[in-house]
Amino acid sequence: MIQRIQSLFLLIVSVLMAFFYFTPYATFMVEPQMLKYSLGATGLTSVGDSSENIYSVWAVLILITLVFSISTISIFLYKKRMLQIRLCVVNIVLLLGLQGILWFVTHSISKNISTSPSYSIIFIFPLISAILTFLALRSIAKDEALVRSLDRIR
């Protein structure tokens, strides 16, 4: 049921996580050597002629895949509202954990290569997704309350 507002919220979360998977969320510029590194879902890679993966970040990749999967599955569980609510709560926890891991990984890499990161707008997508998932959760709860009240009347 894509016409429900909570389904649209969850679809936007899925699209944001798909963008997050393919674009880097931070870049590092090491001045003396003029080296540029980008940090994305797959890890730290050097930008330039020889694009090689220097440091892999499996936790970020796994969390992005889980969040994308849960939000996409939640769209199609519109008949099972209580399960949809539980999946939204799990998704919010995973998104907040993802944001914390992103900050930790970026901070630790910047300490290791002694430079400050330049963040992309992609960096705040997990927070935006958590807010959208919370809005979807509220809408699902309203639907569930409406259905329960109509069952009481019958």
N, C-alpha and C positions, 0 to 999 in steps of 0.2 A: 504494500500500500504506500506508494510514493507520495500520494496527495496529503498524507498526514504531516504536520509540521515537524514532529519528532523524527520522522523518516528523513526529512530534508536536512535536519541538523546532523543526523548520523551520516548521511551521504556527504555532507560538507567535511565532516571529520575524516572520512575515508579519503576524500580528494586531497585534503591537507596533508595527510600522512603519505599519500602517494607522491606528492611534490617533495615532501621531506626526504623520502627515500632517494630521489634522484638528484637533488641539488645540495651543494655544500652549505653548511650553516656557519662556518667560521673560516677565515683565512689568516695565515701568518706570513709576515714579510720579515725575513732575516736580512738586515741592512748590509753588513760588510760583504757578504757573498752574493747579495741580490737574489736570494732564493725565495721562492714563493711556494707555500704549502696550503692545501685546502683540506679542511676537515669535514667529512660527510658521514653518511650512515655506514659506509663500508670501512672508513678509517681515514688516517692521515695519508695524503698522497702529495707528491711533488707536482707542481704545475710547470709545464715547459715542454722541451723536446722529448725528454724521457719521463713519461708519466708513470711512476712506479708507486706501489703501495708500500709505505714505510711502517705504518703502525695500524693494526686491525683493531676495531672496536666491536666485538661480537655482541656485547650486552645491548648496545644501541640498536644494532641491526635486528636482534631478536625482539626487543621491545617494540620497535616500529612495526614489525611483522605481526606481532600479537595484537597491537592496537588496531591496525588496519583490518585484521581478520575478525576481531570481536565486533568492531563497529559495522562491518559489512554483514556479518551474520545477524547482528541485532536488527538490521533493517527488515530482514525476512521473517523475523519471529514476532510479527505484529499480532498474532492470535494468542501468543503466550506472553502476556504483559508482565507478569511477575518475574519470569525468567529474563525478559528484556530489561527490567529494572535492575536485577542482580548483575547482569552483564554490563550495564552502564556504570554501576558502582565500581566493578572491577576495572573497567576501562578508565575511569577517572583516577583510580589509584595508580594504574600503570602509566598514565600520562604524567602525573605528578612525579612519579619515580623516574620516568624518562627525562623530564626537565632537570631533575637533580643530577642524574648521571651525565647529561649533556654538559651541565655547568662544571661538574667535577672533572670530566675528561678534558674539557677545554682549558680549565685552570691548570691541571697537571701538565698538559702538553706545553702550555705557555711558559710554565716554570722550567721545564726541561730544555726548551730551545731559547730561553731568555728573551722572549719578545711578547708583546701584547697582541691579543687576537683582535681581528676586525670581524664583528658579528654581522651576519646577514639577517634579513627580516624572517627568514626561515627558523631562526633560533627560538622565536616565541610561538611557533605553531603548536607545540604541545600544550601551552597554556590556553591558547585560543580554542584548541580542541577540547580541553577539559571543561571550559566554560560552555561550549556548545553541547557537550555530552550531558552536563548538568541541566541545561535547558531542556534537552530531550528527555531526561529523567523526570523532570517536573511535569512535562506534558504527558508522558506515559502514566505517571501517577494520577494526574487529573482524569485521564481516560478510564483508568481502573476504578477510581472513585465514582465516576459517572455510571459505569456498568454495574457496580455494586449497588448504587442507589436505585437503579432501575430494577434490579433483581429483587430488592426489598419491596418495591411497590407491587410487583406481580404477586 
